[in-house]
Amino acid sequence: MYNKKMINDLVGDIYAHNGINDKSKLTSIIKDKYSLIKDRSVFFCDFFAIRFCKSNKLSYGNTVLARVFG
C-alpha cells in the first residue's frame, strides 16, 4: 500500500541529513526511525524498501528507494 505521507517524511528525513557523509550513520538513523527490517543489503517495512549506497562521485545519489508491491 502506498503511503504518500510516509514516503514524503522519509525523503524529508534523508534530505535533512544531506551532507552527513557517513552511510552507516544515515542508515542507522533511518532504520531506527522507521523500524526497518534488514534483508541482505535492503531495508524494508510494509510501505517501502530502501538500499543505502555510497559513491565517490558527486553525480550519483547515495540512496535508492523502491516501492513495495504486494
N, C-alpha and C positions, 0 to 999 in steps of 0.2 A: 504494500500500500504506500502510495506517495504521500509524504508529509511535508508540504511546502514550507511550513514554519520551521520544522526541524532542519531541513536542508539549508534554509536561509541562515539559521542560527549557526550551523556548522561552518558554512562558508564565512560568516562574520567572525567566528572564533579563530579560524585559520588566518584570515586577513588581519585580525587584531594582533596575532603573533608573527606577522611578517617581519623578517629580519632576525628571527630567533637563532637561525644558523646552527641549529642542533636538532637533527632528525629524531633522536631518541627522546629528547625533552618534549618536542612538539607532539610526538606520538603518545607519550605518557599523559600529557595534558588532555588531549582529545579523547583518548581511550578511557580515562577516568571520568571525564565529564559526561560522556555518552554511554558509559557501561558497555563498551565494545568487547566482543569476544574475538580472540585471535585464532585464525586457522591458516597455518603456514605464514605467509607474509601479508595476508589480508585481514583486516579488522572489520567486523560487521555487527549489525544489530538488525531488528526487524524492518528498518526503513532504508538502510543504505549499507554499502560496503566501501571501504576506503583502503588504499595502499599508499604508504608514505615512501617516497623515493628521494634520493639525493643525487644532485648533479653538480658538476664543476662548471657548467656553462650557465650563464645568466639567462639565456633564451629558453631554457627548459624549466617548466613548472615543477615544483617539488612534491606536489600532491596529486594523486589520481583518485577521482571519485566516481563511483558507479552506483546505479540504482539497483536495488534488489528486486527481482521479479519472483512472484510466487503467489 
